[in-house]
Amino acid sequence: MRPGEERPVEGGACAAVFEVELLKLRAAECIDEAAERLGALSREIWSEPELAYEEHHAHGVLTRFFESERPAASWLVQPHYQLVTAFRAEWGPPGGWAAARPLHLGFLCEYDALPGIGHACGHNLIAEVGAAAALGVKGALESLPRLPLPVKVIVLGTPAEEDGGGKIDLIEAGAFENLDVVFMAHPSQENAAYLPDMAEHDMIVKYYGKASHAAAYPWEGLNALDAAVLAYNNLSALRQQMKPTWRVHGIIKNGGVIPNIIPSYSELIYYFRAPSMKELPVLTKKAEDCFRAAALATGCTVEIKGGAHDYYNVLPNKSLWKAYIENGKKLGIDFISEDAMLNVPSGSTDFGNVTFVVPGIHPYFYIGSNALNHTEQYTEAAGSQEAQFYTLRTAKALAMTALDVIFKPELLERIREDFKLKLQEEEFLNTVE
């Protein structure tokens, strides 16, 4: 029996549940039917890695993918959506809706790479997961003779996650304003419905000294490299008083030109991370004191510049990730425990900012390798054929969860309540009022 032929979704409770499960099977079938094209999409992105805001090839690959979907013109594709390398693809039933506002579900694709080592964070697979899950939901809904409620499926291509924060640019441009729930998934070494990705702030620190001959008259100089080294050591000394959940890491990018000239300029780049946006300013204030102390000790002047965007911590949505776990287990996904999930060290992502404006889920998934992210070995794993099984399985779990959101209004209500509760805890409720 094809979904919708004999059991209307709007029938009795048992029939409705049965119908949703049939729709989930149809979503999985649609993803399997598109597996070859989805794998080719991922490989095209993987084989030509591009840095943040420069993902022109990946942008073209993804927009052409949706423009070529059958039936023709089933996706309304907007290339260069708000950003040069962002895009938006939208599907809705023909004819639209006369009265009720559709439920807008968003699926996010990332596709930027890392300098020097390519897709060592597997963003080619993130793009594939987002595209595949959207195709699955679309295919399932198209199998119904008519939709009992209005729905729109929206795919957003979000560039520059590794550096810059493309999702934050898109938030500021209004790209997330009408979305009700958003979905994406990230490659990792384990399957986790949620990991506590941290709030993060960048700093570029520049010291200006005075050049002089390092042997003949060094006393005439002001050593900017000494300032950078002192700053580095000040932060190292601070670590004893840092909370165990804080993270600080940086490099000295510029330290002089030649040993016999007192360096007149030095530059450091630092990242600061804390579990929440409430804690992050406490850490960054301590760091700024360390930087200024180094300038004072050496007689140099200092310029401290923050990054264009702070990455917010990812807000958990327990109702959403519980639904995802339930669906994932039906597909054979073996998840780490909730205790492990909440205590696994993690990084930062601009998806955190998204979770402050719309409910969302950002699970992590195993790709068949124990290699660690941001290594050459992970680059190889992200481009492997073995990763395809796990990537499409994750896409199926996302699509199935999206169908639960569509056809279980009580779940959507819980998701919205969880969202508001977390914003209250973070003192950010005004962002949705």
Disulfide bonds with the S-S distance in Angstrom:
none
